[in-house]
């Protein structure tokens, strides 16, 4: 059954990375346009900044600025129904980066382009912790003949420190923290697997060492063929995973049980975030059809570390 929702913004160029602002507007990136835009409840859409490349995940930092994962640019195609979708890197691929954007004046700064001397490949999604640092995924690359593995990094928002904490992973995409900050969740796109890592300190995980098969705990695996994208977390700890291919949100309990699947019409249901005074409004990106949807959610969403909604 298709979930009931209303259109908050339309005719967008592959929107992702929604961030709800206190005035009720929603910031999203347009990956295909290389822009960061702001969508207003009255239907207006304004451009905050042109960042170039392929802006992907986004989050507000402790300084009130927007931190953007930029994948460097993707090649774009149309499906038979006219939907827009990415496959492969753009011919003018600029390299992966983490950018900082001023919401007030649109100034764009590049904070990081490499980690430990290795170039970032395709930063995808980002989450801040309470200390003011942020975790992000670097997805890697999928080409015609090979897959370059990705990983998870931790960085400071002042541009002084970045570390690769988990490697390798196979197309790590969505990333989020539990309400108590003690669990880091990472969704892999191609495998449709949801992983959990124990956080022991800001930027530090309790990783298993060789000969362990994986450094983390496998929390959930989709029972049908699909792909996973970004993550949002509910206040009760449930993990909401945007699910590609079958089009919807897979809700998983902290113990790894499937709570429900909320269906949406666009098979590229890529991101969601929560907002509103009671954190029960969900904003969901329908990327192939270029729409941002809004609806009431069954449970309260978890407020982000920074940029919380007024109560």
ABEGO torsion letter per residue (X at the ends): XBBBBBBABBGBBGBBGBBBBAAGBBBBBBAAAGBBBBBBAAGBBBBABBAEEBBBBBBBBAAGBBBBBBAGEBBBBBBAAGBBBBBEBBAABAEBBBBBBBAAAGBBBBABABBGGBBBABBABBBBBAAGBBBBBBAEBBBAABBBBBBBBBBBAAGABBBBABOBBBGBBBBBBBAAGABBBBBBAAAGBBBBBBBABBGBBBBBBOABABABBBABBBABBBBBBBBBBBAAGBBBBBBBGAGEBBBBBAAGBBABBBBBABABBABBBBBEAAGABBBBBBAAAGBBBBBBBABBBBBBABGBBBX
